[in-house]
Amino acid sequence: MARPDKDGRNILATLALPEEYRLPLEKIDLSDASLHHRNVAKDYLARLRREDPVHLCADSKFGPYWSITKFHDIMHVDMNHQLFSSAGSVVFDDNHFSGGNFENEIKKPSFIVSDPPFHTEQRRAVSPALAPGNILKLQDGIRQRARKTLDELPIGETFDWVNEVAVELTTQLLAILFDFPFEERRKLLFWSHVSVGFPGDGVVESWEHRSDALKDAGAHFLALREARRGQAGRPDLISMMANSESMRDMTGEQFVGNVFLLMVGGNDTTRNSMTASVLAMHQFPEQLARLKGDPALLASMVPEVIRWQSPVVYQRRTATADTEIRGKMIRKGDKVVMWYLSGNRDEDIYENPDDFVIDRPNPRQHLSFGFGIHRCLGNRLAEMQLRILWEEILERFSRIEVMGEPERINSNVLRGYTALPVRLHR
């Protein structure tokens, strides 16, 4: 006979429930990185969408916060920067995206953690490098690197897609965008991981290790900035920031914070979408068959990969005044978390949202790039990289067979992979 717990519930019956239903609703804490590492956060978010779409977690190691889990509610928060501020931090840990407490003195952060007018000025200075015309200029180089990388892969042998393809292609492009020494491009990958990392995540050994690594990165980027002052004609992002009227007088902390933002945006999100595309085609082989039959479906397949993966799991805002969402009173100063991963699986917006469907209507109707003034600057570049990669894959391989379970990063900020064993078939 099963023993009842102190609340009168049957312990065995509770254990028989899906994991996301074993806790009382008020105990659900999506800031716990282990939920994301085990790929069960999406199940907890599904429960919140059904039972408590504006959910208060009163007790977490980051303090209390509200979870916003429905598509239109997330858009409401993201579009109202006056009421929901980005100043200070957009994640649970206030040190992330700030330049890593570079020299322990941050007077102003990167533009992702700021509001207008500072945000507007900083974004305007960087955006020309990622304008459609400049992105098109990168197309031939991206294709050449994709071809070279794919042509060097072994056929019929198991290898790690993350390291051999996704990491290699994104770090190459980052090195070009920053005009960073090409032979040292893997440093960009390490620094990107460290900037959103924490002790025990497999990359960061301790807070001291994180701080030292970020100081090393900051010193590298500041040296590049100094070397490029007065070279306004150069097309790389560091030269643009060094010579733009609105950004050339930034403090070292501000400059390093913005470089980290661009580095994470240009590396982690695209890299993880490249891996997700392979995983999705393996899990939904009928979609690969459709794509091979009609390569024009790439135009809608690419944004569907980005929706299905949701590489940026959430962003945080801070309420600037008392306000109400779905009858819940959010007080001035409260942390408000927009779960993009949840909005991208909102059953009221998408039919069978957990499925990968390459011809969904309105394929760019997703939250992965955000909305409003903080919408991702590099969204078209990310899509172009993914499109070119798959154009070249379709020319070479009949399928990419996944040979084992993916290894996932241990993060509540980014949804990604550290390894994916695959085998190529001509």
C-alpha positions as a Markdown table, in Angstrom:
| # | Residue | x | y | z |
|---|---|---|---|---|
| 1 | Met | 0.0 | 0.0 | 0.0 |
| 2 | Ala | 1.4 | 3.4 | -1.0 |
| 3 | Arg | 2.3 | 5.8 | 1.8 |
| 4 | Pro | 0.6 | 9.2 | 1.6 |
| 5 | Asp | 2.8 | 12.3 | 1.9 |
| 6 | Lys | 2.1 | 15.1 | 4.4 |
| 7 | Asp | -0.3 | 16.8 | 2.0 |
| 8 | Gly | -2.4 | 13.6 | 1.8 |
| 9 | Arg | -1.2 | 12.9 | -1.8 |
| 10 | Asn | 0.0 | 9.5 | -2.8 |
| 11 | Ile | 3.8 | 9.5 | -3.3 |
| 12 | Leu | 3.7 | 6.8 | -5.9 |
| 13 | Ala | 0.9 | 8.5 | -7.8 |
| 14 | Thr | 3.0 | 11.7 | -7.7 |
| 15 | Leu | 6.1 | 10.0 | -9.0 |
| 16 | Ala | 3.9 | 8.5 | -11.9 |
| 17 | Leu | 3.2 | 12.0 | -13.1 |
| 18 | Pro | 5.2 | 13.7 | -15.8 |
| 19 | Glu | 8.1 | 15.5 | -14.2 |
| 20 | Glu | 6.7 | 19.0 | -14.8 |
| 21 | Tyr | 3.6 | 18.1 | -12.8 |
| 22 | Arg | 5.4 | 16.7 | -9.7 |
| 23 | Leu | 5.9 | 20.1 | -8.2 |
| 24 | Pro | 3.3 | 22.5 | -6.9 |
| 25 | Leu | 2.8 | 25.3 | -9.5 |
| 26 | Glu | 4.3 | 28.0 | -7.3 |
| 27 | Lys | 7.5 | 25.9 | -6.9 |
| 28 | Ile | 8.4 | 25.9 | -10.6 |
| 29 | Asp | 11.6 | 27.8 | -11.1 |
| 30 | Leu | 12.7 | 28.1 | -14.8 |
| 31 | Ser | 15.9 | 29.9 | -13.8 |
| 32 | Asp | 17.3 | 26.5 | -12.8 |
| 33 | Ala | 19.9 | 25.7 | -15.6 |
| 34 | Ser | 19.6 | 22.0 | -15.1 |
| 35 | Leu | 16.0 | 22.0 | -16.5 |
| 36 | His | 17.4 | 23.5 | -19.7 |
| 37 | His | 20.5 | 21.2 | -19.7 |
| 38 | Arg | 18.1 | 18.2 | -19.6 |
| 39 | Asn | 15.8 | 19.6 | -22.2 |
| 40 | Val | 12.8 | 19.5 | -20.0 |
| 41 | Ala | 12.3 | 23.3 | -19.5 |
| 42 | Lys | 9.9 | 23.3 | -22.5 |
| 43 | Asp | 7.7 | 20.9 | -20.7 |
| 44 | Tyr | 7.5 | 23.1 | -17.6 |
| 45 | Leu | 6.8 | 26.1 | -19.8 |
| 46 | Ala | 3.9 | 24.2 | -21.5 |
| 47 | Arg | 2.4 | 23.6 | -18.1 |
| 48 | Leu | 2.7 | 27.3 | -17.2 |
| 49 | Arg | 1.0 | 28.3 | -20.5 |
| 50 | Arg | -1.9 | 26.1 | -19.7 |
| 51 | Glu | -2.3 | 26.8 | -16.0 |
| 52 | Asp | -0.6 | 30.1 | -15.1 |
| 53 | Pro | 0.7 | 32.0 | -18.2 |
| 54 | Val | 1.8 | 34.9 | -16.0 |
| 55 | His | 3.6 | 33.1 | -13.2 |
| 56 | Leu | 5.4 | 34.4 | -10.1 |
| 57 | Cys | 8.4 | 32.5 | -8.9 |
| 58 | Ala | 8.8 | 34.0 | -5.5 |
| 59 | Asp | 11.9 | 32.2 | -4.5 |
| 60 | Ser | 14.9 | 31.6 | -6.8 |
| 61 | Lys | 18.7 | 32.1 | -6.3 |
| 62 | Phe | 18.2 | 35.2 | -8.5 |
| 63 | Gly | 15.3 | 36.6 | -6.4 |
| 64 | Pro | 11.6 | 36.7 | -7.4 |
| 65 | Tyr | 10.6 | 37.1 | -11.0 |
| 66 | Trp | 7.5 | 36.8 | -13.3 |
| 67 | Ser | 7.4 | 34.4 | -16.2 |
| 68 | Ile | 5.6 | 35.5 | -19.3 |
| 69 | Thr | 4.9 | 32.4 | -21.4 |
| 70 | Lys | 2.2 | 33.3 | -24.1 |
| 71 | Phe | 3.1 | 34.7 | -27.5 |
| 72 | His | 1.1 | 37.9 | -27.5 |
| 73 | Asp | 2.0 | 38.7 | -23.8 |
| 74 | Ile | 5.7 | 38.4 | -24.7 |
| 75 | Met | 5.2 | 40.7 | -27.6 |
| 76 | His | 3.4 | 43.2 | -25.3 |
| 77 | Val | 6.4 | 43.3 | -23.0 |
| 78 | Asp | 9.0 | 43.3 | -25.7 |
| 79 | Met | 7.3 | 46.2 | -27.6 |
| 80 | Asn | 6.8 | 48.4 | -24.5 |
| 81 | His | 10.4 | 49.5 | -23.6 |
| 82 | Gln | 9.1 | 52.5 | -21.6 |
| 83 | Leu | 7.2 | 50.2 | -19.2 |
| 84 | Phe | 9.6 | 47.3 | -19.3 |
| 85 | Ser | 13.2 | 48.4 | -19.1 |
| 86 | Ser | 16.3 | 46.6 | -20.3 |
| 87 | Ala | 18.6 | 48.9 | -18.2 |
| 88 | Gly | 21.0 | 47.0 | -16.0 |
| 89 | Ser | 20.4 | 43.4 | -17.2 |
| 90 | Val | 18.4 | 41.3 | -19.6 |
| 91 | Val | 19.2 | 38.0 | -17.9 |
| 92 | Phe | 18.9 | 36.6 | -14.4 |
| 93 | Asp | 22.5 | 37.2 | -13.5 |
| 94 | Asp | 23.2 | 40.9 | -13.6 |
| 95 | Asn | 26.9 | 40.4 | -14.6 |
| 96 | His | 26.1 | 38.8 | -18.0 |
| 97 | Phe | 26.3 | 41.0 | -21.1 |
| 98 | Ser | 27.8 | 43.8 | -19.1 |
| 99 | Gly | 31.4 | 43.2 | -20.1 |
| 100 | Gly | 32.0 | 40.8 | -17.2 |
| 101 | Asn | 32.7 | 43.5 | -14.6 |
| 102 | Phe | 35.7 | 44.5 | -16.7 |
| 103 | Glu | 38.0 | 46.1 | -14.2 |
| 104 | Asn | 35.0 | 46.1 | -11.8 |
| 105 | Glu | 33.8 | 49.4 | -13.2 |
| 106 | Ile | 30.9 | 49.5 | -15.5 |
| 107 | Lys | 29.6 | 53.0 | -16.0 |
| 108 | Lys | 27.4 | 52.2 | -19.0 |
| 109 | Pro | 26.6 | 48.8 | -20.4 |
| 110 | Ser | 26.3 | 47.4 | -23.9 |
| 111 | Phe | 23.2 | 48.6 | -25.8 |
| 112 | Ile | 21.3 | 45.4 | -25.1 |
| 113 | Val | 21.1 | 46.3 | -21.4 |
| 114 | Ser | 20.2 | 50.0 | -21.9 |
| 115 | Asp | 17.2 | 52.1 | -22.9 |
| 116 | Pro | 16.9 | 55.1 | -25.3 |
| 117 | Pro | 18.5 | 57.4 | -26.0 |
| 118 | Phe | 21.8 | 55.6 | -25.1 |
| 119 | His | 20.5 | 52.4 | -26.8 |
| 120 | Thr | 19.5 | 54.2 | -29.9 |
| 121 | Glu | 22.8 | 55.9 | -30.4 |
| 122 | Gln | 24.9 | 52.7 | -29.8 |
| 123 | Arg | 22.7 | 50.5 | -32.0 |
| 124 | Arg | 22.8 | 53.1 | -34.8 |
| 125 | Ala | 26.6 | 53.0 | -34.8 |
| 126 | Val | 26.8 | 49.2 | -35.2 |
| 127 | Ser | 23.8 | 48.6 | -37.5 |
| 128 | Pro | 25.4 | 49.7 | -40.8 |
| 129 | Ala | 27.8 | 46.8 | -40.7 |
| 130 | Leu | 24.8 | 44.4 | -40.6 |
| 131 | Ala | 22.7 | 46.3 | -43.2 |
| 132 | Pro | 21.3 | 44.2 | -46.1 |
| 133 | Gly | 23.8 | 45.6 | -48.6 |
| 134 | Asn | 26.8 | 44.7 | -46.4 |
| 135 | Ile | 25.4 | 41.3 | -45.6 |
| 136 | Leu | 25.1 | 40.5 | -49.3 |
| 137 | Lys | 28.7 | 41.3 | -49.7 |
| 138 | Leu | 29.5 | 38.5 | -47.3 |
| 139 | Gln | 27.5 | 35.9 | -49.2 |
| 140 | Asp | 30.2 | 34.6 | -51.6 |
| 141 | Gly | 32.7 | 34.3 | -48.7 |
| 142 | Ile | 30.2 | 32.4 | -46.5 |
| 143 | Arg | 29.5 | 30.0 | -49.4 |
| 144 | Gln | 33.2 | 29.4 | -50.1 |
| 145 | Arg | 33.9 | 28.6 | -46.4 |
| 146 | Ala | 30.8 | 26.3 | -46.3 |
| 147 | Arg | 31.9 | 24.4 | -49.3 |
| 148 | Lys | 35.4 | 24.0 | -48.1 |
| 149 | Thr | 34.3 | 22.8 | -44.6 |
| 150 | Leu | 31.8 | 20.3 | -46.0 |
| 151 | Asp | 34.1 | 19.0 | -48.6 |
| 152 | Glu | 36.7 | 18.1 | -46.0 |
| 153 | Leu | 34.3 | 16.1 | -43.9 |
| 154 | Pro | 34.6 | 12.3 | -43.8 |
| 155 | Ile | 32.0 | 10.2 | -45.5 |
| 156 | Gly | 30.6 | 7.2 | -43.7 |
| 157 | Glu | 32.5 | 7.9 | -40.5 |
| 158 | Thr | 31.1 | 9.3 | -37.2 |
| 159 | Phe | 32.3 | 12.8 | -36.3 |
| 160 | Asp | 31.1 | 15.7 | -34.1 |
| 161 | Trp | 29.0 | 18.1 | -36.2 |
| 162 | Val | 29.2 | 20.9 | -33.6 |
| 163 | Asn | 32.9 | 21.1 | -33.5 |
| 164 | Glu | 33.7 | 20.3 | -37.2 |
| 165 | Val | 31.0 | 22.3 | -38.9 |
| 166 | Ala | 28.9 | 24.6 | -36.7 |
| 167 | Val | 31.7 | 26.0 | -34.6 |
| 168 | Glu | 34.1 | 26.2 | -37.5 |
| 169 | Leu | 31.8 | 28.2 | -39.8 |
| 170 | Thr | 30.6 | 30.6 | -37.1 |
| 171 | Thr | 34.0 | 31.4 | -35.7 |
| 172 | Gln | 35.3 | 32.0 | -39.2 |
| 173 | Leu | 32.6 | 34.5 | -39.9 |
| 174 | Leu | 33.1 | 36.2 | -36.6 |
| 175 | Ala | 36.8 | 36.6 | -37.3 |
| 176 | Ile | 35.9 | 38.3 | -40.5 |
| 177 | Leu | 33.3 | 40.6 | -39.0 |
| 178 | Phe | 35.8 | 41.7 | -36.3 |
| 179 | Asp | 38.8 | 41.4 | -38.6 |
| 180 | Phe | 40.2 | 39.3 | -35.8 |
| 181 | Pro | 43.5 | 37.3 | -36.3 |
| 182 | Phe | 42.2 | 34.2 | -38.2 |
| 183 | Glu | 44.5 | 31.7 | -36.6 |
| 184 | Glu | 43.2 | 32.8 | -33.1 |
| 185 | Arg | 39.5 | 32.6 | -34.0 |
| 186 | Arg | 38.7 | 29.8 | -31.5 |
| 187 | Lys | 39.4 | 32.3 | -28.8 |
| 188 | Leu | 36.2 | 34.1 | -29.9 |
| 189 | Leu | 34.3 | 30.8 | -29.2 |
| 190 | Phe | 35.8 | 30.4 | -25.7 |
| 191 | Trp | 35.2 | 34.1 | -24.8 |
| 192 | Ser | 31.6 | 33.8 | -26.1 |
| 193 | His | 31.0 | 30.8 | -23.9 |
| 194 | Val | 32.6 | 32.4 | -20.9 |
| 195 | Ser | 30.6 | 35.6 | -21.2 |
| 196 | Val | 27.3 | 33.7 | -20.7 |
| 197 | Gly | 28.8 | 31.0 | -18.4 |
| 198 | Phe | 28.9 | 30.3 | -14.7 |
| 199 | Pro | 30.9 | 27.9 | -12.5 |
| 200 | Gly | 30.1 | 24.3 | -13.2 |
| 201 | Asp | 28.8 | 24.7 | -16.7 |
| 202 | Gly | 31.7 | 22.8 | -18.3 |
| 203 | Val | 33.5 | 26.0 | -19.4 |
| 204 | Val | 33.8 | 28.3 | -16.4 |
| 205 | Glu | 35.8 | 26.8 | -13.6 |
| 206 | Ser | 35.1 | 29.5 | -11.0 |
| 207 | Trp | 34.0 | 33.2 | -10.9 |
| 208 | Glu | 37.7 | 34.1 | -10.7 |
| 209 | His | 38.4 | 32.1 | -13.9 |
| 210 | Arg | 35.5 | 33.8 | -15.6 |
| 211 | Ser | 36.7 | 37.2 | -14.6 |
| 212 | Asp | 40.3 | 36.5 | -15.7 |
| 213 | Ala | 39.1 | 35.2 | -19.1 |
| 214 | Leu | 36.9 | 38.3 | -19.7 |
| 215 | Lys | 39.7 | 40.6 | -18.7 |
| 216 | Asp | 42.0 | 38.9 | -21.2 |
| 217 | Ala | 39.4 | 39.2 | -23.9 |
| 218 | Gly | 38.8 | 42.8 | -23.0 |
| 219 | Ala | 42.5 | 43.6 | -23.3 |
| 220 | His | 42.6 | 42.0 | -26.7 |
| 221 | Phe | 39.6 | 44.0 | -28.0 |
| 222 | Leu | 40.8 | 47.2 | -26.5 |
| 223 | Ala | 44.2 | 46.8 | -28.2 |
| 224 | Leu | 42.4 | 46.2 | -31.6 |
| 225 | Arg | 40.3 | 49.3 | -31.0 |
| 226 | Glu | 43.4 | 51.5 | -30.4 |
| 227 | Ala | 45.2 | 50.1 | -33.4 |
| 228 | Arg | 42.2 | 51.0 | -35.6 |
| 229 | Arg | 41.4 | 54.5 | -34.5 |
| 230 | Gly | 41.6 | 56.8 | -37.4 |
| 231 | Gln | 40.8 | 54.0 | -39.9 |
| 232 | Ala | 37.2 | 54.9 | -40.5 |
| 233 | Gly | 37.0 | 53.3 | -44.0 |
| 234 | Arg | 37.5 | 49.7 | -42.7 |
| 235 | Pro | 34.3 | 47.6 | -42.8 |
| 236 | Asp | 34.8 | 45.5 | -39.7 |
| 237 | Leu | 32.7 | 46.1 | -36.5 |
| 238 | Ile | 35.6 | 47.0 | -34.3 |
| 239 | Ser | 36.8 | 49.7 | -36.7 |
| 240 | Met | 33.2 | 51.0 | -36.9 |
| 241 | Met | 32.9 | 51.3 | -33.2 |
| 242 | Ala | 36.4 | 52.8 | -32.8 |
| 243 | Asn | 35.6 | 55.6 | -35.3 |
| 244 | Ser | 31.9 | 56.2 | -35.1 |
| 245 | Glu | 30.9 | 59.6 | -33.7 |
| 246 | Ser | 28.5 | 58.0 | -31.2 |
| 247 | Met | 30.8 | 55.2 | -30.0 |
| 248 | Arg | 34.4 | 56.3 | -30.3 |
| 249 | Asp | 34.4 | 57.9 | -26.9 |
| 250 | Met | 32.9 | 54.9 | -25.1 |
| 251 | Thr | 34.7 | 53.8 | -22.0 |
| 252 | Gly | 36.6 | 50.5 | -22.1 |
| 253 | Glu | 33.8 | 48.8 | -20.2 |
| 254 | Gln | 31.1 | 50.0 | -22.6 |
| 255 | Phe | 33.2 | 49.0 | -25.7 |
| 256 | Val | 34.0 | 45.5 | -24.3 |
| 257 | Gly | 30.3 | 45.0 | -23.3 |
| 258 | Asn | 29.2 | 45.8 | -26.8 |
| 259 | Val | 31.8 | 43.5 | -28.4 |
| 260 | Phe | 30.6 | 40.6 | -26.2 |
| 261 | Leu | 27.0 | 41.2 | -27.2 |
| 262 | Leu | 27.9 | 41.1 | -30.9 |
| 263 | Met | 30.1 | 38.0 | -30.3 |
| 264 | Val | 27.4 | 36.0 | -28.5 |
| 265 | Gly | 24.8 | 37.1 | -31.1 |
| 266 | Gly | 27.1 | 36.2 | -34.0 |
| 267 | Asn | 28.4 | 32.9 | -32.6 |
| 268 | Asp | 26.2 | 31.0 | -30.1 |
| 269 | Thr | 22.8 | 31.6 | -31.7 |
| 270 | Thr | 23.8 | 30.8 | -35.3 |
| 271 | Arg | 26.0 | 27.9 | -34.3 |
| 272 | Asn | 23.2 | 26.3 | -32.3 |
| 273 | Ser | 20.7 | 26.8 | -35.1 |
| 274 | Met | 23.0 | 25.0 | -37.5 |
| 275 | Thr | 23.1 | 22.0 | -35.2 |
| 276 | Ala | 19.4 | 22.1 | -34.5 |
| 277 | Ser | 18.7 | 22.0 | -38.3 |
| 278 | Val | 20.5 | 18.6 | -38.5 |
| 279 | Leu | 18.8 | 17.3 | -35.5 |
| 280 | Ala | 15.4 | 18.4 | -36.7 |
| 281 | Met | 15.8 | 16.8 | -40.1 |
| 282 | His | 16.9 | 13.6 | -38.4 |
| 283 | Gln | 13.9 | 13.6 | -36.1 |
| 284 | Phe | 11.4 | 14.6 | -38.9 |
| 285 | Pro | 12.8 | 12.7 | -41.9 |
| 286 | Glu | 9.6 | 13.4 | -43.9 |
| 287 | Gln | 10.5 | 17.1 | -43.9 |
| 288 | Leu | 14.0 | 16.3 | -45.3 |
| 289 | Ala | 12.3 | 14.4 | -48.1 |
| 290 | Arg | 10.0 | 17.3 | -48.9 |
| 291 | Leu | 13.0 | 19.7 | -48.9 |
| 292 | Lys | 14.9 | 17.5 | -51.3 |
| 293 | Gly | 11.9 | 17.4 | -53.5 |
| 294 | Asp | 11.4 | 21.1 | -53.5 |
| 295 | Pro | 14.5 | 23.1 | -52.5 |
| 296 | Ala | 12.5 | 26.3 | -52.7 |
| 297 | Leu | 11.1 | 25.3 | -49.3 |
| 298 | Leu | 14.5 | 26.5 | -47.8 |
| 299 | Ala | 13.0 | 30.0 | -47.7 |
| 300 | Ser | 10.5 | 28.8 | -45.0 |
| 301 | Met | 12.6 | 26.0 | -43.6 |
| 302 | Val | 15.3 | 28.4 | -42.2 |
| 303 | Pro | 13.0 | 30.5 | -40.0 |
| 304 | Glu | 11.2 | 27.3 | -38.9 |
| 305 | Val | 14.6 | 26.0 | -37.6 |
| 306 | Ile | 15.1 | 29.2 | -35.7 |
| 307 | Arg | 11.5 | 29.0 | -34.2 |
| 308 | Trp | 11.8 | 25.3 | -33.4 |
| 309 | Gln | 15.2 | 25.7 | -31.7 |
| 310 | Ser | 14.7 | 29.1 | -30.0 |
| 311 | Pro | 18.5 | 29.6 | -29.5 |
| 312 | Val | 17.9 | 32.5 | -27.1 |
| 313 | Val | 15.7 | 31.0 | -24.3 |
| 314 | Tyr | 14.5 | 34.3 | -22.8 |
| 315 | Gln | 15.2 | 37.9 | -22.1 |
| 316 | Arg | 14.5 | 39.8 | -18.9 |
| 317 | Arg | 13.0 | 43.2 | -18.3 |
| 318 | Thr | 12.3 | 45.4 | -15.2 |
| 319 | Ala | 8.9 | 47.0 | -14.7 |
| 320 | Thr | 9.2 | 50.8 | -14.5 |
| 321 | Ala | 5.7 | 51.2 | -13.1 |
| 322 | Asp | 2.9 | 49.1 | -11.6 |
| 323 | Thr | 1.1 | 47.3 | -14.4 |
| 324 | Glu | -1.2 | 44.4 | -15.0 |
| 325 | Ile | -1.0 | 41.4 | -17.4 |
| 326 | Arg | -3.8 | 38.8 | -17.4 |
| 327 | Gly | -5.1 | 40.2 | -14.1 |
| 328 | Lys | -1.7 | 39.7 | -12.4 |
| 329 | Met | -0.4 | 42.9 | -10.7 |
| 330 | Ile | 3.3 | 43.4 | -11.6 |
| 331 | Arg | 4.9 | 46.1 | -9.3 |
| 332 | Lys | 7.4 | 48.7 | -10.2 |
| 333 | Gly | 10.9 | 47.1 | -10.0 |
| 334 | Asp | 9.7 | 43.5 | -10.5 |
| 335 | Lys | 11.8 | 41.3 | -12.8 |
| 336 | Val | 9.7 | 40.2 | -15.8 |
| 337 | Val | 11.0 | 37.3 | -17.9 |
| 338 | Met | 9.9 | 36.8 | -21.5 |
| 339 | Trp | 10.3 | 33.1 | -22.3 |
| 340 | Tyr | 10.9 | 33.1 | -26.1 |
| 341 | Leu | 11.1 | 29.3 | -26.0 |
| 342 | Ser | 7.6 | 29.2 | -24.7 |
| 343 | Gly | 6.1 | 31.8 | -27.0 |
| 344 | Asn | 7.5 | 29.9 | -29.9 |
| 345 | Arg | 5.5 | 26.8 | -28.8 |
| 346 | Asp | 2.3 | 28.6 | -28.0 |
| 347 | Glu | -0.6 | 26.3 | -29.1 |
| 348 | Asp | -2.8 | 29.3 | -29.8 |
| 349 | Ile | -0.3 | 30.5 | -32.5 |
| 350 | Tyr | 1.1 | 27.3 | -33.9 |
| 351 | Glu | -0.5 | 24.0 | -34.8 |
| 352 | Asn | 1.5 | 21.1 | -33.4 |
| 353 | Pro | 4.1 | 23.5 | -32.1 |
| 354 | Asp | 6.6 | 20.9 | -31.0 |
| 355 | Asp | 6.8 | 19.5 | -34.6 |
| 356 | Phe | 9.3 | 20.7 | -37.2 |
| 357 | Val | 7.3 | 21.8 | -40.2 |
| 358 | Ile | 9.2 | 23.4 | -43.1 |
| 359 | Asp | 6.2 | 25.1 | -44.8 |
| 360 | Arg | 4.4 | 26.7 | -41.9 |
| 361 | Pro | 2.4 | 29.7 | -42.8 |
| 362 | Asn | 4.0 | 33.1 | -41.9 |
| 363 | Pro | 7.3 | 31.3 | -41.1 |
| 364 | Arg | 8.9 | 34.5 | -39.7 |
| 365 | Gln | 6.2 | 34.8 | -37.1 |
| 366 | His | 8.4 | 33.7 | -34.3 |
| 367 | Leu | 10.0 | 35.3 | -31.2 |
| 368 | Ser | 13.6 | 34.1 | -31.6 |
| 369 | Phe | 14.9 | 37.5 | -32.7 |
| 370 | Gly | 12.7 | 39.5 | -30.3 |
| 371 | Phe | 10.5 | 42.5 | -31.1 |
| 372 | Gly | 10.7 | 46.2 | -30.8 |
| 373 | Ile | 13.8 | 48.3 | -30.3 |
| 374 | His | 15.9 | 45.3 | -29.2 |
| 375 | Arg | 15.1 | 43.1 | -32.2 |
| 376 | Cys | 18.3 | 41.2 | -33.2 |
| 377 | Leu | 20.5 | 43.2 | -35.5 |
| 378 | Gly | 22.0 | 40.1 | -37.1 |
| 379 | Asn | 18.8 | 38.2 | -37.9 |
| 380 | Arg | 19.2 | 38.3 | -41.7 |
| 381 | Leu | 22.9 | 37.3 | -41.5 |
| 382 | Ala | 22.0 | 34.3 | -39.3 |
| 383 | Glu | 19.3 | 33.3 | -41.8 |
| 384 | Met | 21.7 | 33.7 | -44.7 |
| 385 | Gln | 24.3 | 31.4 | -43.1 |
| 386 | Leu | 21.8 | 28.7 | -42.4 |
| 387 | Arg | 20.3 | 28.9 | -45.9 |
| 388 | Ile | 23.7 | 28.7 | -47.6 |
| 389 | Leu | 24.8 | 25.8 | -45.4 |
| 390 | Trp | 21.7 | 23.8 | -46.4 |
| 391 | Glu | 22.0 | 24.7 | -50.1 |
| 392 | Glu | 25.5 | 23.1 | -50.0 |
| 393 | Ile | 24.4 | 20.2 | -47.9 |
| 394 | Leu | 21.6 | 19.3 | -50.4 |
| 395 | Glu | 24.1 | 19.3 | -53.2 |
| 396 | Arg | 26.4 | 16.8 | -51.4 |
| 397 | Phe | 24.6 | 14.5 | -49.1 |
| 398 | Ser | 21.5 | 12.3 | -49.2 |
| 399 | Arg | 21.2 | 12.6 | -45.4 |
| 400 | Ile | 23.0 | 13.4 | -42.2 |
| 401 | Glu | 22.5 | 10.5 | -39.8 |
| 402 | Val | 22.5 | 11.4 | -36.1 |
| 403 | Met | 24.4 | 8.6 | -34.4 |
| 404 | Gly | 23.6 | 9.4 | -30.7 |
| 405 | Glu | 21.9 | 11.8 | -28.4 |
| 406 | Pro | 23.1 | 15.5 | -28.5 |
| 407 | Glu | 25.0 | 16.9 | -25.6 |
| 408 | Arg | 23.4 | 20.2 | -24.5 |
| 409 | Ile | 25.0 | 23.3 | -23.0 |
| 410 | Asn | 24.3 | 23.9 | -19.3 |
| 411 | Ser | 22.7 | 27.3 | -19.5 |
| 412 | Asn | 19.4 | 29.0 | -18.9 |
| 413 | Val | 20.2 | 31.8 | -21.3 |
| 414 | Leu | 21.1 | 29.9 | -24.5 |
| 415 | Arg | 19.6 | 26.7 | -25.9 |
| 416 | Gly | 22.4 | 24.9 | -27.6 |
| 417 | Tyr | 24.7 | 21.9 | -28.0 |
| 418 | Thr | 28.3 | 21.0 | -27.1 |
| 419 | Ala | 28.3 | 17.8 | -29.3 |
| 420 | Leu | 26.3 | 16.0 | -31.9 |
| 421 | Pro | 27.7 | 12.7 | -33.4 |
| 422 | Val | 26.7 | 12.3 | -37.0 |
| 423 | Arg | 27.5 | 10.3 | -40.1 |
| 424 | Leu | 27.3 | 11.6 | -43.7 |
| 425 | His | 25.7 | 9.7 | -46.6 |
| 426 | Arg | 26.3 | 10.8 | -50.2 |
